[in-house]
Amino acid sequence: MKSFILEEGRVVQLEISDITEQEVDIIVNASNGYLRHGGGVAGALVRAGGKEIQFESDAYVRENGPLEIGEVAVTGAGSLHAKKIIHVFGPQYGELNLEEKLCSSFEHVLKRAAEMEAVTLATPAISTGIFGVPVSICANQFLKAVGDHFSKSGSSSLKLIKMCLLDKKAYDEFLSIALDYFSSVE
């Protein structure tokens, strides 16, 4: 695990961990547009947190329609150790303007979390699973979105943003890119 200390004591933390076990205000779910949580991070969250997450997601889609790429929806977190889940529909590899769409996805998550006055947030590497986005692209867009969020929203409630990675390979890739972005390492 590596922590990068930003201005005003904010922390970006990279770790190899199970996102379903995070004790944070917000857990981020990399979802599809219809919020059908069958596999990947989405499936793991429902298995760990309970079917009410899927029920709330289904109700959201019935009321609001499916998400567009980069859009977010909020549900309860069931029995997870979080207050809420922010579901985001990230882009698939090969789409036009992939980097812009992925950065926007992370920006929307951070903005919604701040609107909810969240202090702690855990996110997976959005779109790197079945959507096929290379980890390096995700890392760059995540770090850019975090930097942009704090430069635009100096009063953001967020103090700890955890990137939960599945394995050492993804962690090493994120860490290498993060070292180019941040200089204050714990």
ChimeraX attribute file (.defattr): number of C-alpha atoms within 10 A of each C-alpha:
attribute: neighborCount
match mode: 1-to-1
recipient: residues
	/A:1	13
	/A:2	16
	/A:3	19
	/A:4	20
	/A:5	18
	/A:6	17
	/A:7	10
	/A:8	9
	/A:9	10
	/A:10	18
	/A:11	21
	/A:12	22
	/A:13	19
	/A:14	21
	/A:15	20
	/A:16	17
	/A:17	17
	/A:18	14
	/A:19	23
	/A:20	24
	/A:21	15
	/A:22	19
	/A:23	15
	/A:24	20
	/A:25	21
	/A:26	27
	/A:27	28
	/A:28	28
	/A:29	31
	/A:30	27
	/A:31	26
	/A:32	21
	/A:33	20
	/A:34	16
	/A:35	25
	/A:36	15
	/A:37	22
	/A:38	15
	/A:39	14
	/A:40	13
	/A:41	22
	/A:42	21
	/A:43	16
	/A:44	17
	/A:45	28
	/A:46	22
	/A:47	17
	/A:48	15
	/A:49	20
	/A:50	15
	/A:51	15
	/A:52	15
	/A:53	25
	/A:54	23
	/A:55	14
	/A:56	17
	/A:57	21
	/A:58	18
	/A:59	13
	/A:60	18
	/A:61	16
	/A:62	11
	/A:63	9
	/A:64	10
	/A:65	12
	/A:66	17
	/A:67	20
	/A:68	14
	/A:69	18
	/A:70	21
	/A:71	19
	/A:72	23
	/A:73	21
	/A:74	20
	/A:75	18
	/A:76	18
	/A:77	24
	/A:78	20
	/A:79	16
	/A:80	23
	/A:81	16
	/A:82	21
	/A:83	16
	/A:84	22
	/A:85	25
	/A:86	24
	/A:87	24
	/A:88	27
	/A:89	26
	/A:90	29
	/A:91	28
	/A:92	19
	/A:93	18
	/A:94	10
	/A:95	10
	/A:96	10
	/A:97	10
	/A:98	18
	/A:99	18
	/A:100	13
	/A:101	19
	/A:102	27
	/A:103	25
	/A:104	21
	/A:105	25
	/A:106	29
	/A:107	22
	/A:108	19
	/A:109	25
	/A:110	26
	/A:111	17
	/A:112	16
	/A:113	25
	/A:114	20
	/A:115	12
	/A:116	14
	/A:117	13
	/A:118	20
	/A:119	17
	/A:120	21
	/A:121	27
	/A:122	25
	/A:123	23
	/A:124	21
	/A:125	24
	/A:126	29
	/A:127	24
	/A:128	21
	/A:129	16
	/A:130	10
	/A:131	15
	/A:132	13
	/A:133	22
	/A:134	14
	/A:135	20
	/A:136	15
	/A:137	19
	/A:138	22
	/A:139	24
	/A:140	18
	/A:141	23
	/A:142	25
	/A:143	20
	/A:144	17
	/A:145	22
	/A:146	17
	/A:147	16
	/A:148	14
	/A:149	19
	/A:150	18
	/A:151	12
	/A:152	10
	/A:153	14
	/A:154	12
	/A:155	10
	/A:156	19
	/A:157	19
	/A:158	24
	/A:159	17
	/A:160	22
	/A:161	22
	/A:162	23
	/A:163	25
	/A:164	22
	/A:165	21
	/A:166	15
	/A:167	11
	/A:168	11
	/A:169	12
	/A:170	20
	/A:171	21
	/A:172	15
	/A:173	13
	/A:174	24
	/A:175	19
	/A:176	13
	/A:177	15
	/A:178	21
	/A:179	12
	/A:180	10
	/A:181	14
	/A:182	15
	/A:183	11
	/A:184	12
	/A:185	14
	/A:186	10
